[in-house]
Each structure stands twice: as C-alpha cells, then as structure tokens.
Amino acid sequence: MIDERVGEPIGDLIRDLRHRRGLTQGGLAGKLADISGNDAVNRRQVARWERGKRIPSPYWRNWIGVALDVPTVRLDRAAALARFLRAAPDLAADRTDRE
C-alpha cells in the first residue's frame, strides 16, 4: 500500500496544477513554448504527460515548474513516483481503487 503522504504521480500533479491556474492543455503548451523558447511541446505532449504515457524530462520539468509556479523538486518527486508506479502495477491499481 502506498502512503498517501507521498504525493501524486506527475501526470496527476500537472493536471491538478493546470486546472487550478485555469489553463487548457493547449494553453499550458503555449505557455511552455513561450517561456522556454522551445516550440517542441504541444497540447498532445501535455496530454501524454497527464495520462501517464510519458514522464516529462528534467528539461521540461524545470519549465513546467516555472509555468505552474511549483518547485522543480516537487515535480521531480512526482516523476519518481510515476516511474515507481509503472514498475509496480499492483501498487498503482491499489492506489486507483482507493480514489
């Protein structure tokens, strides 16, 4: 069983923070492109992060932190949790059952 104090996987965290700031996935992608000067991110990439299909690289986690005003260390922990849950699908299923 996962201790709930651990936090949430990065996809859930990004989605929650984005919603709190009133941004769409496209809006977040545009903001990331603007502040990073890198247009390699788009709405589909943000959707993949939020669904847990991809974990943003440290490069993007840094910019996500800036865009969503969250410490990078929090995003790094959430990315580590997402990797752990991928490696332990039984724990991920248990976490989903409790939500």
N, C-alpha and C positions, 0 to 999 in steps of 0.2 A: 504494500500500500504506500502511496506517495503522500508525504507530509504536505498538507495544503499550504504551509508557510513557505514552501519552496518557490512558489510563484506560478507563472503560467508560461507555456511554450511561446516562442517568439511570434508565431503567427497570430495567436490569440491576443498577445500584447499589442502588436502593431494594429490589429483591427480595433481593439478597445480604445487605444490612444487616438487613432484616426477618427473614430466616431466622436469621441469627446471634443475633438477640435473642429468638428463639423466638416471634415474633408471627405470627398469621394475617393475611390481608388485612383481615378484619373487625376484628381486634384493633388493627391499625395505624390503621384508620379511626376506631375508637372512641377511641383514644389521641389522635389528631389533633383530633377533635371536643372532647374534654375539655380539652386544654391550650390550644387556640385559642379555645374558647368559640363555635365556629362549627360547626354540625352539617350544613353543606353537603357534607361529604365522607362517602363511604360505601365499602363494600367494592368496588363496581363501579368507582368512580373510581380507587381504588388499583390495581385490576386493569388499567384502561386505561393508567395510568402505567407499570406494569410491562411491559405488552405493547408499549409504544411508540406507542400510539394517541393519547396525549395527553402533553404535557410540562407538569408542574406549574408554575403561575405562581410568580413570586418570593414572593408571599404564602405559598403552600403550601410552597415550598422552605424558607423560614425555619422553619416549624413542623415539617416533616419533619426538618430538622437538629436541632431540639430533641428530637423524639420518638425519633430514632435515634442521637442523640449523635454527630453528624457535622458538621464545619464547613460552613456555608452555601456558602462559596466552592467546596468540593468538589462540592456539588450543582449550583452554577451552571456549573462547568466541564463536568460530566456532561450538563447540559441543552444547553449549547452544542454538545457533541459529538453529541448526539442530533439536533439541528437540522441540523448539518453532514451527518450520515449520511442524513438524509431528503432533503437536496438533492443528494447524490451516491450514488444507489442502487448504482452499480457498486462503490464502495468498501465499502458496507455488505455486499454479497454476498461480497466478497473476505474481509471480516472474519469472516463466518459460516462460510465454507469452512475457515478456519484453526482454528476452535474445536473 
